[in-house]
């Protein structure tokens, strides 16, 4: 595959998802295309496959490409300090206001560790949580549905003060298997944040972490405005990754949002 065709494919990924792959990310995409081309040649009996044309003619292949072009690193109770704010401030406040129920959306859920962390925390506080997990990657949503995780889905330090919530589901080899009564509580759906179709409404808490670094300034603004105006309840909370806060220019923050801090932890609150 020549460099011109590869550039066109990268542009197609951006056009479809809004994601602008970094140079280091492009290496993984290129390697996937090379591997995938060989697989197609063998299974379909095609010699010297033109992957770009194949991609344009096969819609399902674009899903495969996107599944392998997105970054999906995550683990349980990632950025522990944000979960401490949820436990000590946000969830008690919402519980009191909403008579014991909250709606939570993990908008870039990846393989599901984030949404299950949120659900288990709310459950431990006797709060009924209606949880919604979305991602553009269909493969990771399948992992979320199964609820089975290897031991590398936790970190020895970050999130450690909440690991006791996972102990009932821990297996001898250190992996975790969440039972049906928990996995069935999570609604899962493929959502493209750059298109925002069929998104969840009336959310009290929205986590959209570790994705804004891949979007243009205009796309960040578009996504934030849509989420805040149409998905987040008045008085609701929006969390981005602590590493992303500095990259969110004040000019793109919707007027309904106020930036709050608790020590060195920042989050957003929608004015009532």
N, C-alpha and C positions, 0 to 999 in steps of 0.2 A: 504494500500500500504506500503510495507516494504521499509526501507531506501536504500537498494541496488537498487531496481527498480527505486526509486526516483533519485538516483545519475545517473543512466543510462539515465533517461529522461532529466535531466539537461545537461548531456553531449551531448545528441541529439540536444538540443536547441543551444548549443555552436557550434556544428558541422554544423548546418543548417544556423546559423546567424552570427557566430563569437562572439556573445555576451557572456560574462562570468558573470553570475548573482552573485551579492553580497549576503551575508548571509541573510540580511534583505529582499532582493528581493526574495530569495528562499521561504520565508514564504508565500508570496502572490501566488507564483506558486503552492506550495503544496496545499494551500486552494482552488485554482481554480480547480486543478485536483480532489480533493475530491468532490467538488460541481458538476463538470462536469461528474464524474463517476456516481453519483446518478441520474443525468438527463438521461444519456444513459441507465442505468439500467431500469428506468421507461418507457422511450419511446420505447426501443428495447426489453423489456421483458427479459433482461439478469440478471442473479443472480451472485453476487460476481464477478463483471467485473474485468478483468486483463487489466488495462488501458494501460500498456506498450505494450502488444501485440495488443490491439485495435489501438493504435497509429501507430504501424508499418504496420498494414493492411489497414489503412484508411488515405490516403494522405490529405484529406480535414481537418482531425482532427489536423494535424500538423499546418495548417494555423490557426485554432482556438486557439491552444496552444500558438503559437507565438504572435497572437493578444493579448492574455491575459498575456503574459510573458514580454512584452516590456513596458518601462516606458514612459508615454506620457504627462508629465506636461509641459505646455507652456502657454503663454498669449501674448497679443498684445504688440508690441514694447518692448519686453523683452531685458534687458541690453540696456537701453536708450542711453547710451553714444556711443554705436556702431552706432546707427541710426543717432546720431548727426554728426559723422564722415562721414557717407554716405551722409547726406544732405549738409554738408559744404565743403567736399573735393572730395569724390569718385564719386558721381553721376555727379556733374558739370564737372569733368575731363573727365569721360567716355562719357557724353553727347556731349561735344565738339569734342572728338575724333571720335565718332561713328555717328555723324550727327543726334543726337536726339533719338537714340535707344540703349537700353542695354538688354542683356540677363542675367537673374537671375535664379539661381537654389537653392532652399531650399532642401538640400539633406537628411535631417531628419525632414521632415515637420510636423510630428505628425498631429494634427487636423486642421492645416492650418493657425493659427494665425500669424505665422512668415511670410509665403509667402504673405498673404494679407497685412501685415504691410509694407513689401517691395514694393508691388505693389502700395498701396495707397500713400506711400511717393514719389515714382517716378511720379505717376499721378499728385500729387500736385505741382510738379516741371515741369510739361508739358513735361515729358520724356516718350517716348513709351517704356514700359517694356514688353519683352517676358518672361513670368514667368513659371517656371517648378517646381512642388512640387512632391517629392517622399518620400516614407516611406515603411518599410517592413510590417507594420500593415495595413491590408485592411480596418479595421473598422474605423480608424481615417481618412483615405483618403475619406471615404464616408461622414464623417462629413465635411471635407474640401469642398467636392463637393456641399453640401447643403448650406454652408455659413451661418448657423445659430449658434449663440454663446450666452451662458448664461453670466450674468453680471460678473461672476468670471473669465471671460477671459481677464479682465483688472486688473491692480493693481493700488491702489490709488496713489502710489508714482512712482515706476519704470514705465517709459513709459509715464508719465503724460503730458509731454510737447508736445506729439504727439496725445493725445486723441481727439483733435479737428478734426482730420481726420476721426474719427469714428462717430462723432455727427450726420451726415446726415442719418445714418443707425441705430440709437438708438431708441428702443421702450420704451413705458411707464414703463415697468417693469425692465428696465435697460439692457435687452438683446440687441443683435445686429443681424440684418438680412441683409446680403449683397445681392443686386439685381443681376439678371441674367447677366446684362451687365458687372458686375465685376467678378462673379464666372466663367463666360465663358471665361475669359481671362487667367485662370490658367490651364495649362496642368498638369494632375495628373497621376502618375504611380507608381505601386509597384516595388520598386527596393531593392534588398538585397545588401547592401554595401560590404558584405564579398565576394560576387560573381561578382558584377558589370557587369551585362549584360544589353544591350540596354540603356545605360546611355546617357544623353544629351551632345552634343558637343558644342563648340564655346561659352562658358559661360564667361561673363565679371565679374560677382560676384557670388561666391558660399558661401552659409552659411551651415556649417556642425557643428552645435553646440549641446553640451550636449549628445554626443554619444561616443566620444573617451574614456571616463572613463570606458566604459564597454568592451573595446577591449584589447587584448594582445598587447605587444610592436610590435611584428611582423605583426599583423593584422593592427595596426595603420599605420605602414610603407607601407604596401601593398596598403591600401586605399588611403593614401596621394599621393603616387607615381602615381597611376592610375588616380586620379582626376586631379592632376597637369599636368601630361604629355598628357592626352587625352581629358580632359574636359575644362580646364581653358585656356582662351586666353592669349597670351603674353600681359603683361601689366594689366592683370586681378587681382582681389582681392579675397582673401579667408579669411573668418571669422570663428573662433571657439569661443566657450564660453570663457569668460574672466576667468572663474574658471578652464578651461582646459589648458590654455596656458602653465602653469608650468609643466603639465604632458606630454607635447609633447617634448620628448628628442630631442636635436639638431641633434643627429645621424640619426634620421628617417626623418628629413625635407629634401625634394628633393632639389637638388642643384639649381634648377631654382627659388626657393622661397627665398625671403628675408623677415626677420622679421622686422616689422616697429612698431613704437610707436608714439602716439600722447598723450602727458601727460602720464597717467597711463593706457592708452588703447592700447592694442597690436593687430596687425592683420598681414596678410601676403600679399605680392605683388609679382607677377610673373614677373621676369625680361623680358624685350623685347629682 
